[in-house]
């Protein structure tokens, strides 16, 4: 019996078999909805290294003039 997973977009069960060409999605529609979310920044991968302490010091050109 093939494993069944839930479609990440709609939650429908999907059999993990070669007969399911869009797996892990249930359909091409759900696959394209997911792709659209990535393309429009609906999904983001957090960047834990992007904290102020990790930024390089400013160059002289970036320093304010007093």
N, CA, C and O atoms as a GROMACS GRO file, in nm:
protein
  264
    1UNK      N    1   0.085  -0.118   0.000
    1UNK     CA    2   0.000   0.000   0.000
    1UNK      C    3   0.090   0.124   0.000
    1UNK      O    4   0.178   0.137   0.085
    2UNK      N    5   0.069   0.217  -0.096
    2UNK     CA    6   0.154   0.335  -0.104
    2UNK      C    7   0.127   0.432   0.012
    2UNK      O    8   0.017   0.438   0.067
    3UNK      N    9   0.231   0.505   0.047
    3UNK     CA   10   0.216   0.607   0.152
    3UNK      C   11   0.124   0.717   0.102
    3UNK      O   12   0.125   0.752  -0.016
    4UNK      N   13   0.046   0.772   0.194
    4UNK     CA   14  -0.040   0.886   0.160
    4UNK      C   15   0.007   1.006   0.240
    4UNK      O   16   0.033   0.997   0.360
    5UNK      N   17   0.018   1.118   0.171
    5UNK     CA   18   0.056   1.244   0.236
    5UNK      C   19  -0.054   1.346   0.208
    5UNK      O   20  -0.142   1.322   0.126
    6UNK      N   21  -0.048   1.458   0.274
    6UNK     CA   22  -0.145   1.565   0.250
    6UNK      C   23  -0.085   1.668   0.157
    6UNK      O   24   0.031   1.704   0.171
    7UNK      N   25  -0.163   1.714   0.062
    7UNK     CA   26  -0.121   1.819  -0.031
    7UNK      C   27  -0.086   1.943   0.052
    7UNK      O   28  -0.167   1.985   0.134
    8UNK      N   29   0.033   2.002   0.032
    8UNK     CA   30   0.070   2.119   0.110
    8UNK      C   31  -0.019   2.241   0.086
    8UNK      O   32  -0.024   2.331   0.170
    9UNK      N   33  -0.089   2.244  -0.026
    9UNK     CA   34  -0.173   2.359  -0.058
    9UNK      C   35  -0.315   2.345  -0.005
    9UNK      O   36  -0.366   2.435   0.062
   10UNK      N   37  -0.380   2.232  -0.035
   10UNK     CA   38  -0.521   2.218   0.001
   10UNK      C   39  -0.548   2.114   0.110
   10UNK      O   40  -0.656   2.113   0.169
   11UNK      N   41  -0.450   2.028   0.136
   11UNK     CA   42  -0.467   1.928   0.242
   11UNK      C   43  -0.529   1.797   0.199
   11UNK      O   44  -0.547   1.709   0.283
   12UNK      N   45  -0.563   1.781   0.072
   12UNK     CA   46  -0.620   1.654   0.024
   12UNK      C   47  -0.516   1.543   0.033
   12UNK      O   48  -0.396   1.570   0.020
   13UNK      N   49  -0.558   1.419   0.054
   13UNK     CA   50  -0.461   1.309   0.056
   13UNK      C   51  -0.407   1.281  -0.085
   13UNK      O   52  -0.481   1.285  -0.183
   14UNK      N   53  -0.277   1.252  -0.092
   14UNK     CA   54  -0.210   1.222  -0.219
   14UNK      C   55  -0.132   1.092  -0.200
   14UNK      O   56  -0.054   1.080  -0.106
   15UNK      N   57  -0.152   0.997  -0.288
   15UNK     CA   58  -0.075   0.872  -0.284
   15UNK      C   59   0.064   0.900  -0.340
   15UNK      O   60   0.077   0.960  -0.447
   16UNK      N   61   0.167   0.856  -0.270
   16UNK     CA   62   0.305   0.878  -0.314
   16UNK      C   63   0.345   0.766  -0.409
   16UNK      O   64   0.414   0.672  -0.371
   17UNK      N   65   0.299   0.778  -0.534
   17UNK     CA   66   0.326   0.677  -0.637
   17UNK      C   67   0.362   0.747  -0.767
   17UNK      O   68   0.336   0.867  -0.781
   18UNK      N   69   0.420   0.675  -0.862
   18UNK     CA   70   0.450   0.735  -0.992
   18UNK      C   71   0.323   0.780  -1.066
   18UNK      O   72   0.331   0.863  -1.157
   19UNK      N   73   0.208   0.727  -1.029
   19UNK     CA   74   0.082   0.768  -1.092
   19UNK      C   75   0.034   0.905  -1.042
   19UNK      O   76  -0.065   0.958  -1.092
   20UNK      N   77   0.104   0.962  -0.944
   20UNK     CA   78   0.071   1.096  -0.893
   20UNK      C   79   0.180   1.192  -0.942
   20UNK      O   80   0.275   1.220  -0.870
   21UNK      N   81   0.165   1.244  -1.064
   21UNK     CA   82   0.272   1.322  -1.125
   21UNK      C   83   0.301   1.456  -1.057
   21UNK      O   84   0.408   1.513  -1.077
   22UNK      N   85   0.209   1.507  -0.978
   22UNK     CA   86   0.228   1.638  -0.916
   22UNK      C   87   0.269   1.628  -0.770
   22UNK      O   88   0.276   1.730  -0.700
   23UNK      N   89   0.296   1.505  -0.722
   23UNK     CA   90   0.329   1.490  -0.581
   23UNK      C   91   0.444   1.581  -0.541
   23UNK      O   92   0.537   1.595  -0.620
   24UNK      N   93   0.443   1.642  -0.428
   24UNK     CA   94   0.354   1.620  -0.316
   24UNK      C   95   0.219   1.691  -0.328
   24UNK      O   96   0.139   1.687  -0.235
   25UNK      N   97   0.193   1.755  -0.441
   25UNK     CA   98   0.066   1.824  -0.460
   25UNK      C   99  -0.036   1.730  -0.522
   25UNK      O  100   0.001   1.631  -0.586
   26UNK      N  101  -0.163   1.761  -0.503
   26UNK     CA  102  -0.268   1.674  -0.557
   26UNK      C  103  -0.297   1.704  -0.703
   26UNK      O  104  -0.351   1.619  -0.774
   27UNK      N  105  -0.263   1.824  -0.749
   27UNK     CA  106  -0.294   1.863  -0.886
   27UNK      C  107  -0.198   1.970  -0.934
   27UNK      O  108  -0.122   2.028  -0.855
   28UNK      N  109  -0.201   1.996  -1.064
   28UNK     CA  110  -0.118   2.103  -1.119
   28UNK      C  111  -0.160   2.238  -1.062
   28UNK      O  112  -0.076   2.325  -1.040
   29UNK      N  113  -0.290   2.254  -1.040
   29UNK     CA  114  -0.340   2.379  -0.983
   29UNK      C  115  -0.275   2.409  -0.848
   29UNK      O  116  -0.229   2.521  -0.824
   30UNK      N  117  -0.271   2.310  -0.759
   30UNK     CA  118  -0.211   2.330  -0.627
   30UNK      C  119  -0.062   2.357  -0.639
   30UNK      O  120  -0.006   2.437  -0.564
   31UNK      N  121   0.004   2.290  -0.734
   31UNK     CA  122   0.146   2.312  -0.757
   31UNK      C  123   0.170   2.456  -0.800
   31UNK      O  124   0.264   2.520  -0.752
   32UNK      N  125   0.088   2.508  -0.890
   32UNK     CA  126   0.106   2.645  -0.940
   32UNK      C  127   0.071   2.749  -0.833
   32UNK      O  128   0.132   2.856  -0.829
   33UNK      N  129  -0.025   2.720  -0.748
   33UNK     CA  130  -0.057   2.810  -0.637
   33UNK      C  131   0.064   2.822  -0.546
   33UNK      O  132   0.099   2.932  -0.504
   34UNK      N  133   0.128   2.710  -0.515
   34UNK     CA  134   0.246   2.710  -0.430
   34UNK      C  135   0.360   2.788  -0.496
   34UNK      O  136   0.426   2.869  -0.431
   35UNK      N  137   0.383   2.766  -0.624
   35UNK     CA  138   0.487   2.838  -0.696
   35UNK      C  139   0.459   2.989  -0.693
   35UNK      O  140   0.551   3.068  -0.673
   36UNK      N  141   0.334   3.027  -0.713
   36UNK     CA  142   0.298   3.169  -0.707
   36UNK      C  143   0.327   3.232  -0.572
   36UNK      O  144   0.368   3.348  -0.566
   37UNK      N  145   0.308   3.158  -0.465
   37UNK     CA  146   0.339   3.209  -0.331
   37UNK      C  147   0.488   3.238  -0.318
   37UNK      O  148   0.527   3.340  -0.261
   38UNK      N  149   0.572   3.149  -0.370
   38UNK     CA  150   0.717   3.173  -0.364
   38UNK      C  151   0.755   3.293  -0.450
   38UNK      O  152   0.838   3.374  -0.409
   39UNK      N  153   0.695   3.304  -0.568
   39UNK     CA  154   0.733   3.412  -0.659
   39UNK      C  155   0.689   3.550  -0.611
   39UNK      O  156   0.751   3.650  -0.647
   40UNK      N  157   0.584   3.556  -0.532
   40UNK     CA  158   0.534   3.685  -0.483
   40UNK      C  159   0.575   3.711  -0.338
   40UNK      O  160   0.518   3.798  -0.272
   41UNK      N  161   0.675   3.637  -0.290
   41UNK     CA  162   0.725   3.651  -0.153
   41UNK      C  163   0.620   3.618  -0.048
   41UNK      O  164   0.628   3.668   0.065
   42UNK      N  165   0.523   3.535  -0.083
   42UNK     CA  166   0.426   3.488   0.015
   42UNK      C  167   0.492   3.394   0.116
   42UNK      O  168   0.452   3.388   0.232
   43UNK      N  169   0.593   3.323   0.069
   43UNK     CA  170   0.673   3.237   0.155
   43UNK      C  171   0.813   3.297   0.161
   43UNK      O  172   0.863   3.349   0.061
   44UNK      N  173   0.874   3.290   0.275
   44UNK     CA  174   1.011   3.337   0.289
   44UNK      C  175   1.087   3.242   0.379
   44UNK      O  176   1.032   3.185   0.473
   45UNK      N  177   1.214   3.226   0.349
   45UNK     CA  178   1.302   3.148   0.435
   45UNK      C  179   1.374   3.248   0.523
   45UNK      O  180   1.442   3.337   0.472
   46UNK      N  181   1.363   3.236   0.656
   46UNK     CA  182   1.427   3.333   0.744
   46UNK      C  183   1.578   3.328   0.731
   46UNK      O  184   1.636   3.222   0.709
   47UNK      N  185   1.641   3.444   0.746
   47UNK     CA  186   1.786   3.455   0.740
   47UNK      C  187   1.839   3.485   0.879
   47UNK      O  188   1.846   3.602   0.919
   48UNK      N  189   1.875   3.381   0.956
   48UNK     CA  190   1.918   3.405   1.094
   48UNK      C  191   2.050   3.481   1.102
   48UNK      O  192   2.082   3.535   1.208
   49UNK      N  193   2.127   3.487   0.995
   49UNK     CA  194   2.254   3.558   0.997
   49UNK      C  195   2.241   3.705   0.964
   49UNK      O  196   2.342   3.775   0.952
   50UNK      N  197   2.120   3.754   0.950
   50UNK     CA  198   2.100   3.893   0.911
   50UNK      C  199   2.068   3.980   1.033
   50UNK      O  200   1.964   4.046   1.036
   51UNK      N  201   2.154   3.978   1.131
   51UNK     CA  202   2.134   4.064   1.248
   51UNK      C  203   2.234   4.179   1.241
   51UNK      O  204   2.338   4.166   1.176
   52UNK      N  205   2.205   4.291   1.305
   52UNK     CA  206   2.293   4.408   1.297
   52UNK      C  207   2.437   4.378   1.340
   52UNK      O  208   2.530   4.439   1.287
   53UNK      N  209   2.457   4.287   1.434
   53UNK     CA  210   2.593   4.258   1.479
   53UNK      C  211   2.673   4.186   1.371
   53UNK      O  212   2.796   4.185   1.377
   54UNK      N  213   2.606   4.126   1.272
   54UNK     CA  214   2.676   4.057   1.165
   54UNK      C  215   2.712   4.149   1.048
   54UNK      O  216   2.788   4.111   0.960
   55UNK      N  217   2.657   4.272   1.048
   55UNK     CA  218   2.685   4.364   0.939
   55UNK      C  219   2.828   4.416   0.949
   55UNK      O  220   2.878   4.439   1.059
   56UNK      N  221   2.893   4.435   0.835
   56UNK     CA  222   3.028   4.491   0.840
   56UNK      C  223   3.022   4.638   0.883
   56UNK      O  224   2.919   4.703   0.865
   57UNK      N  225   3.130   4.690   0.938
   57UNK     CA  226   3.128   4.831   0.976
   57UNK      C  227   3.113   4.918   0.852
   57UNK      O  228   3.156   4.879   0.744
   58UNK      N  229   3.053   5.035   0.866
   58UNK     CA  230   3.033   5.122   0.750
   58UNK      C  231   3.166   5.176   0.699
   58UNK      O  232   3.260   5.198   0.775
   59UNK      N  233   3.170   5.196   0.568
   59UNK     CA  234   3.290   5.257   0.509
   59UNK      C  235   3.286   5.406   0.537
   59UNK      O  236   3.184   5.459   0.582
   60UNK      N  237   3.397   5.475   0.509
   60UNK     CA  238   3.401   5.620   0.533
   60UNK      C  239   3.298   5.693   0.450
   60UNK      O  240   3.248   5.798   0.490
   61UNK      N  241   3.266   5.640   0.334
   61UNK     CA  242   3.165   5.703   0.246
   61UNK      C  243   3.026   5.695   0.307
   61UNK      O  244   2.941   5.779   0.277
   62UNK      N  245   3.001   5.595   0.393
   62UNK     CA  246   2.869   5.578   0.452
   62UNK      C  247   2.855   5.652   0.585
   62UNK      O  248   2.743   5.665   0.635
   63UNK      N  249   2.964   5.702   0.643
   63UNK     CA  250   2.958   5.771   0.771
   63UNK      C  251   2.897   5.909   0.753
   63UNK      O  252   2.923   5.975   0.653
   64UNK      N  253   2.814   5.954   0.849
   64UNK     CA  254   2.756   6.088   0.838
   64UNK      C  255   2.865   6.194   0.858
   64UNK      O  256   2.960   6.174   0.934
   65UNK      N  257   2.849   6.305   0.791
   65UNK     CA  258   2.944   6.417   0.803
   65UNK      C  259   2.889   6.514   0.907
   65UNK      O  260   2.774   6.556   0.900
   66UNK      N  261   2.972   6.550   1.005
   66UNK     CA  262   2.929   6.642   1.111
   66UNK      C  263   2.991   6.776   1.093
   66UNK      O  264   2.966   6.866   1.173
   0.00000   0.00000   0.00000
